[in-house]
């Protein structure tokens, strides 16, 4: 692997991740305008916001298995092409069912990408450099999420929600073609154990279930993703309905804060966890858990403070702390699973995190809102951040030192 090939791979994978999150979060930014043309209840809105996640999590094990046994660049190209076409197709929806179908198809493409890209990065870099590499890759998460809000809100304001879907969807076809230029690294080239042939599916699943470090990391991630999904999907609506903000302004401010806090938090998390390597037993789990627990009171204040400035400051601090765990948790998932089952490890984690996390949290928040108020419903967000942080802190203390990196 030449340095040029590795740099190109990281640029390309990061660009895919950026577009991935833009396409995910364009709908929350424009959902109020979509509702004007396609009527839906809050519960139905929650379903629309998470339609892609259900397909994404169910398709992930399929692509996880393929990613451990087949050409990864071809699977990446296929995935990016499918999700880009599906995003653009939502522009032509005229019914609730049509919108759901288009958004659900996005999940097929994202399943191919999200299971394969982190495993590829694990093969591009040795263990000592993976934390920084994963942090660099996941910097695209807050930036892409924020651009989804900002671009979606602005394009919707100027040209309508249909144009917003087309504008963020079609460019992905260029990245799909570029994926074919990737140089694939040998599987497990930097790992302690020699590269092995992928185990039968049943053996792989049993090995993952017995891996305590993997299980604790995923368990905490389930609660964390539940909260993060609820925050991401409902925050623009909350700001418009409860706080009386203009839609474009709400998306722009929230998106800008997400970019800044995401960049700061992701870089800080990687730096702190790497600094603590060799000094504490489980640096990556400890940093993730402590930061997420610290975010809880600030998340509560962000939903409760009446003063707009104080509310935005609290939101910035909460998001910064939440993003601290982005690199560390994904580094643990790469490090604790052998290369022969690494893609499937990510696939299973995606399935569990979404089926129990953000696939249901927006709909649950919507249903609670329908029966009460949106103000009370969003308090589920800090509650589940507390659960996720507690699980990670528990793992950092309870796991034997030999099990964590």
C-alpha positions in Angstrom: 0.0 0.0 0.0 1.5 3.3 -1.1 1.0 6.5 0.9 -0.8 8.0 -2.1 -3.2 5.1 -2.3 -3.9 5.4 1.5 -4.4 9.2 1.4 -6.8 8.8 -1.7 -8.7 6.1 0.1 -9.2 8.3 3.2 -10.3 11.3 1.1 -12.7 9.3 -0.8 -14.1 7.4 2.2 -14.4 10.7 4.1 -16.3 12.3 1.1 -18.7 9.3 1.0 -19.3 9.7 4.8 -19.9 13.4 4.3 -22.5 12.8 1.6 -24.0 9.9 3.6 -24.9 12.3 6.5 -26.0 15.1 4.2 -28.5 12.7 2.6 -29.6 11.3 6.0 -30.4 14.7 7.5 -31.9 16.6 4.5 -35.3 15.2 5.4 -35.4 16.5 9.0 -34.5 19.9 7.7 -37.4 20.1 5.2 -40.0 17.8 6.9 -42.3 20.7 7.8 -42.5 21.7 4.1 -43.0 18.1 3.1 -45.9 17.8 5.5 -47.6 20.8 3.8 -47.8 18.6 0.6 -47.9 15.2 2.2 -50.0 15.3 5.4 -48.8 13.2 8.3 -49.2 12.9 12.0 -46.2 13.3 14.4 -46.0 9.5 14.7 -46.0 9.2 10.9 -43.3 11.8 10.7 -41.2 9.7 13.0 -41.7 6.7 10.7 -40.8 8.8 7.6 -37.6 10.1 9.3 -36.5 6.5 10.2 -37.7 4.6 7.1 -34.1 4.3 5.7 -32.8 3.1 9.1 -35.0 0.0 9.1 -33.8 -1.2 5.7 -30.3 -0.1 6.5 -30.1 -2.2 9.7 -31.7 -5.3 8.1 -29.5 -5.1 5.0 -26.3 -4.5 7.0 -25.7 -8.2 8.0 -26.0 -9.2 4.3 -23.4 -6.7 3.3 -21.3 -7.5 6.3 -21.0 -11.1 5.2 -20.3 -10.0 1.6 -17.7 -7.5 2.8 -15.7 -10.2 4.6 -15.7 -12.4 1.5 -16.0 -10.2 -1.6 -14.5 -7.2 -3.3 -15.1 -4.3 -1.0 -14.6 -1.5 -3.6 -17.3 -3.0 -5.8 -19.7 -3.2 -2.9 -18.9 0.4 -2.0 -19.6 1.6 -5.5 -22.9 -0.2 -5.5 -24.0 1.1 -2.2 -23.2 4.8 -2.9 -25.0 4.6 -6.2 -28.1 3.1 -4.7 -28.5 5.5 -1.8 -27.8 8.5 -4.1 -30.5 7.5 -6.6 -32.9 6.8 -3.8 -32.3 10.2 -2.2 -33.1 11.9 -5.5 -36.1 9.7 -6.1 -37.8 11.2 -2.9 -38.2 14.4 -4.9 -41.0 12.7 -6.9 -43.0 11.4 -3.9 -46.6 12.6 -3.9 -47.9 10.3 -1.2 -46.8 9.2 2.3 -46.2 5.6 0.9 -44.1 7.0 -1.9 -42.0 9.0 0.5 -41.5 6.0 2.7 -40.5 3.8 -0.3 -37.8 6.3 -1.5 -36.4 6.9 2.0 -36.4 3.1 2.7 -34.3 2.4 -0.4 -31.6 4.8 0.9 -30.9 2.2 3.6 -29.9 -0.5 1.1 -27.0 1.7 -0.2 -26.0 2.9 3.2 -25.8 -0.7 4.5 -23.1 -1.5 2.0 -21.1 1.6 2.8 -21.4 1.7 6.6 -20.3 -1.9 7.2 -17.4 -1.8 4.8 -15.7 1.6 5.2 -14.6 1.3 8.9 -13.3 -2.2 8.3 -11.3 -0.9 5.3 -9.8 1.8 7.5 -8.8 -0.9 10.0 -6.8 -2.5 7.3 -5.2 0.7 6.0 -3.7 1.7 9.4 -1.8 -0.1 12.2 -3.5 -0.2 15.6 -1.5 2.7 17.1 -2.8 5.0 14.3 -6.3 3.8 14.0 -7.8 6.1 16.6 -6.7 9.2 14.7 -7.6 7.7 11.4 -11.1 6.8 12.6 -11.5 10.3 14.1 -10.5 11.8 10.8 -13.0 9.7 9.0 -15.8 10.5 11.4 -15.2 14.2 11.3 -17.5 14.0 8.3 -20.4 12.9 10.5 -21.1 16.3 12.2 -20.1 18.3 9.1 -22.4 16.2 6.9 -25.2 16.2 9.4 -24.9 20.0 9.6 -24.8 20.5 5.9 -27.9 18.3 5.6 -29.7 20.8 7.8 -28.2 23.9 6.3 -28.4 22.9 2.6 -31.8 21.3 3.0 -33.2 24.4 4.8 -31.7 26.9 2.3 -32.5 25.0 -0.9 -36.0 24.3 0.4 -36.5 28.0 1.1 -35.3 29.1 -2.3 -36.5 26.3 -4.6 -38.7 23.8 -2.7 -38.2 20.5 -0.9 -38.1 18.5 -4.2 -35.1 20.4 -5.4 -33.4 19.8 -2.1 -33.6 16.1 -2.5 -32.2 16.2 -6.1 -29.4 18.6 -5.2 -28.0 16.4 -2.4 -28.7 13.0 -4.0 -27.4 13.1 -7.6 -23.7 14.1 -6.8 -23.3 10.8 -5.1 -23.1 9.0 -8.5 -19.7 10.6 -9.0 -18.4 9.1 -5.7 -19.8 5.8 -6.7 -17.7 5.8 -9.9 -14.7 7.0 -7.9 -15.0 4.0 -5.5 -13.8 1.7 -8.3 -10.4 3.4 -8.2 -9.7 2.3 -4.6 -6.8 0.1 -3.8 -8.0 -2.6 -1.5 -5.5 -3.4 1.4 -4.9 -7.1 2.4 -7.4 -8.1 5.2 -5.7 -7.9 8.6 -2.4 -6.7 7.3 -1.6 -4.8 10.5 -3.2 -7.2 13.0 -1.5 -9.4 15.5 -3.1 -12.6 14.2 -2.6 -13.7 10.6 -5.4 -13.1 8.1 -7.9 -15.9 8.2 -10.7 -17.1 6.0 -14.1 -15.9 7.2 -15.8 -18.3 9.6 -19.2 -19.8 8.9 -21.9 -17.3 9.8 -23.1 -19.2 12.9 -19.5 -19.4 14.2 -19.0 -15.7 13.6 -22.1 -14.7 15.4 -21.2 -16.9 18.4 -17.7 -15.4 18.5 -19.1 -11.9 18.6 -21.6 -12.8 21.3 -18.8 -14.2 23.5 -16.7 -11.0 23.0 -17.4 -9.0 26.2 -15.6 -5.9 24.9 -17.7 -5.9 21.8 -20.9 -6.6 23.7 -20.4 -3.7 26.2 -19.4 -1.3 23.4 -22.5 -2.1 21.4 -24.8 -2.1 24.4 -23.8 1.5 25.3 -24.1 2.5 21.7 -27.7 1.3 21.5 -28.8 3.8 24.2 -26.5 6.5 22.8 -27.9 6.1 19.2 -31.4 6.1 20.6 -30.8 9.5 22.1 -28.7 10.9 19.2 -31.3 9.8 16.6 -34.1 11.5 18.6 -32.1 14.7 18.9 -31.1 14.8 15.2 -34.5 14.0 13.8 -36.7 16.2 16.1 -34.5 19.2 16.9 -35.5 21.3 13.9 -39.2 20.6 14.5 -38.8 21.4 18.2 -37.1 24.7 17.5 -39.9 25.7 15.0 -42.9 24.5 17.0 -41.9 25.0 20.6 -39.4 27.9 20.4 -41.2 29.6 17.5 -38.1 29.9 15.2 -38.1 30.4 11.5 -37.3 27.1 9.8 -34.3 28.3 7.8 -32.9 30.1 10.8 -33.4 27.0 13.1 -31.7 24.7 10.6 -28.8 27.1 10.0 -28.0 27.8 13.7 -28.4 24.1 14.7 -26.4 23.0 11.7 -23.6 25.5 12.4 -23.4 24.4 16.1 -23.3 20.8 15.0 -20.4 21.4 12.7 -18.4 23.3 15.3 -19.2 21.0 18.2 -18.7 17.9 16.1 -15.2 19.0 14.8 -14.1 20.0 18.3 -15.6 17.0 20.1 -14.4 14.4 17.6 -10.8 15.7 17.6 -10.7 16.1 21.4 -12.1 12.6 21.9 -9.4 11.0 19.7 -6.6 13.1 21.4 -7.7 12.4 24.9 -8.2 8.6 24.3 -4.8 8.3 22.6 -3.2 10.3 25.4 -4.6 7.9 28.0 -3.4 4.8 26.2 -1.2 2.9 28.7 -2.3 5.1 31.6 -5.8 3.7 32.3 -7.2 0.3 31.7 -9.8 1.1 29.0 -9.2 4.6 27.7 -11.6 4.5 24.8 -14.6 3.3 26.8 -13.8 5.5 29.7 -13.6 8.7 27.5 -16.8 7.7 25.7 -18.7 7.0 28.9 -17.5 10.0 31.0 -18.1 12.5 28.1 -21.6 11.2 27.5 -22.6 11.4 31.2 -21.2 14.9 31.4 -23.4 15.9 28.4 -26.6 14.9 30.2 -27.2 18.0 32.3 -26.3 20.3 29.4 -28.8 18.5 27.1 -31.5 19.0 29.8 -30.7 22.7 29.9 -30.7 23.0 26.1 -34.4 21.9 26.2 -35.4 23.8 29.3 -33.7 27.2 29.3 -36.0 30.0 28.1 -33.2 32.4 27.0 -32.1 31.6 23.4 -28.4 32.4 23.9 -28.1 30.3 27.1 -30.0 27.5 25.3 -27.6 27.5 22.3 -24.6 27.6 24.6 -25.9 24.5 26.5 -26.6 22.7 23.2 -23.1 23.5 22.0 -21.5 22.0 25.1 -23.8 19.0 25.1 -23.0 18.2 21.4 -19.3 18.7 21.9 -19.3 16.2 24.8 -21.5 13.7 22.8 -19.2 13.8 19.8 -16.2 13.0 22.0 -17.1 9.3 21.8 -17.3 9.1 18.0 -13.8 8.0 17.3 -13.1 6.0 20.5 -16.2 3.7 20.3 -15.6 2.9 16.6 -11.9 2.3 17.3 -12.9 -0.3 20.0 -15.1 -2.0 17.5 -12.3 -2.3 15.0 -9.6 -3.4 17.5 -11.6 -5.9 19.4 -12.8 -8.0 16.5 -10.5 -10.2 14.3 -10.1 -9.1 10.7 -11.8 -12.2 9.4 -15.1 -11.1 10.9 -14.6 -7.3 11.2 -17.1 -6.3 8.6 -19.7 -8.6 10.0 -18.9 -7.2 13.5 -19.8 -3.7 12.2 -22.9 -5.1 10.5 -24.2 -6.7 13.7 -23.5 -3.6 15.7 -25.4 -1.5 13.1 -28.3 -3.9 13.3 -28.5 -3.7 17.1 -27.8 0.0 17.4 -30.5 0.9 15.0 -33.2 -1.7 15.7 -33.1 -0.7 19.3 -31.9 2.8 18.8 -32.6 5.5 16.2 -35.0 3.3 14.2 -37.5 3.6 17.0 -36.6 6.7 19.0 -38.0 9.3 16.5 -41.3 7.4 16.3 -41.5 6.9 20.1 -40.8 10.6 20.6 -43.5 11.4 18.0 -46.0 9.1 19.7 -45.2 10.7 23.2 -45.7 14.1 21.6 -49.1 13.1 20.1 -50.2 12.0 23.6 -48.7 14.9 25.5 -46.3 17.7 24.4 -43.2 17.8 22.3 -41.5 19.6 25.1 -41.9 16.5 27.4 -41.2 14.0 24.7 -37.7 15.3 23.9 -36.6 14.7 27.5 -36.1 11.1 26.4 -32.9 12.3 24.7 -30.9 13.1 27.9 -32.3 10.1 29.7 -30.9 7.7 27.1 -27.6 9.6 26.9 -27.3 8.8 30.6 -27.9 5.1 30.1 -25.3 4.8 27.3 -22.7 6.7 29.2 -23.3 4.6 32.3 -22.8 1.3 30.3 -19.5 2.5 28.8 -18.2 3.6 32.2 -19.2 0.3 33.7 -17.4 -1.5 30.9 -14.2 0.6 31.4 -14.1 -0.5 35.1 -15.5 -4.1 34.9 -13.7 -5.6 31.9 -10.4 -7.3 32.5 -7.5 -5.2 31.3 -6.5 -7.7 28.7 -9.8 -7.3 26.9 -9.6 -3.6 26.1 -7.2 -1.6 24.0 
